[in-house]
Amino acid sequence: MREAQALVPSWAGNGAAYLPAPAHQKLLRELMNRFPYRLDTNFAKMDRIAHADIEAFKERVYATEFHGHTIGAWKRLLAHGDEDAIRRGLEIQFNIRDEGRPVVK
C-alpha cells in the first residue's frame, strides 16, 4: 500500500485526481495490475455472511424484473464477459447497437 501511495504522486500533474485521458487510464490499469485490489460489490460482501435473511433478500432482488428480464438474468449476461453476447442482448432488448455494426435479428 505504501509503495502504491508513493508511486501515484509521481505521475504528471495531480496523480490522485481522476482523469479520463487514455494515458492516465493506462497508468491506473498498470497500478491495479501491479498492486492487486479486490473490488467487491455489496453482494459479494454479503456472500461471505451466512444468514438466512440475507439470502432471502438476494433471492428477491435477483428475481425482480427489470426491462423484461430478471436482475439475475441481467447479472448472468453482464458478468459472463462475452462481449458479443452482451452486445446481442442489449441490441435485442433495447434496439441499440454499435455504429458500423449490423443489427442482430
C-alpha positions in Angstrom: 0.0 0.0 0.0 2.8 2.4 0.9 4.6 1.7 -2.4 1.4 2.5 -4.3 0.8 5.6 -2.3 4.3 6.8 -3.1 4.0 6.0 -6.8 0.8 7.9 -7.6 2.1 11.4 -6.7 5.0 10.8 -9.1 2.5 10.9 -12.0 2.4 14.1 -14.0 0.0 16.8 -12.6 -2.1 15.7 -9.7 -1.8 11.9 -10.0 -4.5 11.3 -7.4 -7.1 13.2 -9.4 -9.2 11.0 -11.8 -8.7 11.8 -15.4 -10.4 10.1 -18.4 -7.4 10.7 -20.6 -6.0 7.4 -22.2 -2.6 8.0 -20.7 -3.9 8.3 -17.2 -6.2 5.3 -17.7 -3.2 3.3 -18.7 -1.4 4.3 -15.5 -4.4 3.2 -13.5 -4.5 -0.2 -15.2 -0.8 -0.7 -14.5 -1.3 0.3 -10.9 -4.1 -2.2 -10.5 -2.1 -4.9 -12.2 0.9 -4.2 -10.0 -1.0 -3.9 -6.8 -4.0 -6.3 -6.8 -7.1 -5.0 -5.2 -10.3 -6.8 -4.6 -13.2 -4.7 -6.0 -16.1 -6.3 -4.1 -19.7 -5.4 -4.8 -22.0 -5.3 -1.9 -23.5 -8.6 -3.0 -20.0 -10.2 -3.0 -19.5 -8.9 0.6 -22.9 -10.3 1.6 -21.9 -13.7 0.1 -19.3 -14.0 2.8 -22.0 -13.8 5.5 -24.1 -16.8 6.3 -27.6 -15.5 7.2 -31.0 -16.7 6.0 -32.5 -13.2 5.8 -29.6 -12.0 3.6 -30.1 -15.0 1.3 -33.8 -14.3 1.1 -33.1 -10.7 0.2 -30.7 -11.6 -2.5 -33.2 -14.1 -4.0 -35.9 -11.4 -4.1 -33.6 -8.9 -5.7 -32.4 -11.4 -8.4 -36.0 -12.4 -9.1 -37.1 -8.8 -9.6 -38.0 -8.0 -13.3 -36.2 -5.1 -15.0 -36.7 -4.3 -18.7 -38.1 -7.7 -19.5 -35.6 -9.8 -17.6 -34.9 -10.6 -14.0 -31.9 -8.9 -12.3 -30.4 -12.3 -12.1 -30.6 -12.8 -15.9 -29.0 -9.4 -16.4 -26.3 -10.2 -14.0 -25.5 -13.5 -15.7 -25.4 -11.8 -19.1 -23.2 -8.9 -18.0 -20.9 -10.9 -15.7 -20.3 -13.5 -18.4 -17.6 -11.4 -20.1 -18.6 -12.4 -23.6 -18.8 -9.0 -25.4 -20.7 -10.4 -28.4 -23.3 -12.0 -26.1 -23.7 -8.7 -24.2 -23.9 -6.7 -27.4 -26.6 -9.1 -28.8 -28.6 -9.0 -25.6 -28.6 -5.2 -25.5 -29.3 -4.9 -29.2 -32.3 -7.2 -28.9 -33.7 -5.8 -25.7 -33.1 -2.0 -26.3 -32.7 -1.8 -30.1 -29.3 -0.2 -29.7 -26.1 -1.2 -31.5 -22.5 -0.2 -32.1 -22.3 2.2 -35.1 -21.0 0.4 -38.1 -22.2 -3.0 -37.0 -25.2 -4.7 -38.4 -28.3 -5.1 -36.2 -28.7 -8.6 -34.7 -32.0 -10.2 -35.7 
